[in-house]
Each structure stands twice: as C-alpha cells, then as structure tokens.
Amino acid sequence: MPDLPEPVVRTLREVVAPLVEADGGVLYVVRKAGGGVRLHLAGACAGCPGFRITSSEVIEPALRAAGLKGDIDVSAGWTVPEGAERVTP
C-alpha cells in the first residue's frame, strides 16, 4: 500500500483489519486514488447488513483520525474485486 500515507496504512493494519477479522471478515484495499481509498469487506462481512455501520462508525473515523482527507468508499461482498490487496494485521 505504498500510495497511502504511513499513518493510514498503520491504522488499517493495527486497528481496522484486526476489528474486521475479529468478526470473521477480511479487509481489502481495492484502490488508492486522489488522496482517498476504496476498501472491500469480504468473509463474514460479505452478507452482513451491519457493514454500513462498521464503515461509517468505525472505519471512516479511524482513517480520518489517521489523516486521510480524500474519499473513503467501502463495499462488501463475496467476490473480491480484481487487483484488491488484503490488509493483514
């Protein structure tokens, strides 16, 4: 994830990914563009209706606190988008 600032990468690895994995999910970075990021939640998060709450109440605030200023787009589903990079704790 070299296109993202180090504090954002650290937050994804040390905060967001462990929380997602604790619920049986898997976090992916799909793309980084224009200072923003597109993430994808798979695993148990794929069919969970609460992924929007996780996105707006956990992921977005954590990334904003880490200094991300661009758009944050989070999707969920069983099929992982092509070119996505798994974020591991």
Backbone torsions as a table, in degrees:
resi	resn	phi	psi	omega
1	MET	NA	51.9	-174.0
2	PRO	-69.4	-16.8	-178.2
3	ASP	-83.4	-8.5	-179.4
4	LEU	-99.3	146.6	177.1
5	PRO	-60.3	146.2	-177.4
6	GLU	-54.2	-42.0	178.5
7	PRO	-61.7	-32.8	178.8
8	VAL	-71.0	-44.6	178.2
9	VAL	-60.5	-45.0	179.6
10	ARG	-61.3	-41.7	178.8
11	THR	-64.6	-41.6	177.6
12	LEU	-61.5	-43.5	-176.3
13	ARG	-77.1	-38.9	-171.9
14	GLU	-96.6	-19.7	-177.1
15	VAL	-118.1	-59.6	-171.6
16	VAL	-69.9	-52.6	-177.3
17	ALA	-58.4	-45.5	178.3
18	PRO	-61.5	-37.6	178.0
19	LEU	-66.1	-42.9	178.9
20	VAL	-63.9	-44.9	-178.5
21	GLU	-68.2	-29.6	177.0
22	ALA	-61.8	-26.7	177.9
23	ASP	-96.9	9.9	178.6
24	GLY	86.9	11.8	-179.0
25	GLY	-97.9	172.6	178.0
26	VAL	-133.0	133.3	-177.7
27	LEU	-103.6	133.8	177.4
28	TYR	-128.2	143.8	166.9
29	VAL	-95.4	121.1	-177.9
30	VAL	-88.7	-45.8	178.6
31	ARG	-159.7	159.3	175.4
32	LYS	-125.5	123.5	-178.3
33	ALA	-150.7	139.6	173.3
34	GLY	55.1	32.7	179.8
35	GLY	83.3	-0.7	179.3
36	GLY	-111.3	-172.5	-178.4
37	VAL	-149.4	146.8	172.6
38	ARG	-116.0	124.4	-179.4
39	LEU	-114.0	156.8	176.7
40	HIS	-134.2	134.5	176.7
41	LEU	-106.1	127.6	179.1
42	ALA	-124.9	-166.0	-177.6
43	GLY	69.1	-140.0	-178.3
44	ALA	-62.9	-22.1	179.2
45	CYS	-73.1	-18.8	-174.7
46	ALA	-59.3	-41.1	-177.5
47	GLY	-105.4	9.0	-175.0
48	CYS	-87.4	124.2	178.4
49	PRO	-69.3	-14.5	-179.2
50	GLY	-83.7	2.7	-177.5
51	PHE	-64.0	-28.5	178.0
52	ARG	-66.4	-38.2	177.6
53	ILE	-67.7	-42.9	176.8
54	THR	-58.0	-41.4	-179.8
55	SER	-64.8	-52.5	-173.5
56	SER	-78.8	-27.7	-175.5
57	GLU	-102.8	-15.1	-178.1
58	VAL	-122.8	-60.2	-172.6
59	ILE	-66.3	-53.9	-177.2
60	GLU	-60.2	-48.1	178.3
61	PRO	-61.6	-37.3	179.7
62	ALA	-64.6	-42.8	-179.4
63	LEU	-71.3	-34.8	175.9
64	ARG	-65.4	-42.2	178.8
65	ALA	-63.2	-27.4	178.3
66	ALA	-82.5	-4.0	175.1
67	GLY	103.4	6.0	178.7
68	LEU	-71.9	124.5	-176.6
69	LYS	-104.8	-21.9	-177.3
70	GLY	-79.1	-173.8	179.8
71	ASP	-65.9	147.2	173.6
72	ILE	-122.2	114.7	-179.8
73	ASP	-116.3	125.0	-179.0
74	VAL	-122.7	126.5	175.4
75	SER	-118.0	167.5	177.1
76	ALA	-143.8	147.1	177.5
77	GLY	168.7	167.0	-178.6
78	TRP	-72.2	-33.0	-178.3
79	THR	-89.4	120.9	179.5
80	VAL	-81.8	128.4	-179.9
81	PRO	-58.7	145.9	178.9
82	GLU	-58.9	136.9	178.2
83	GLY	83.6	0.7	-179.8
84	ALA	-69.3	145.8	-179.8
85	GLU	-114.5	121.5	-180.0
86	ARG	-67.4	138.1	176.2
87	VAL	-99.8	118.9	179.7
88	THR	-109.4	142.3	178.8
89	PRO	-65.0	NA	NA
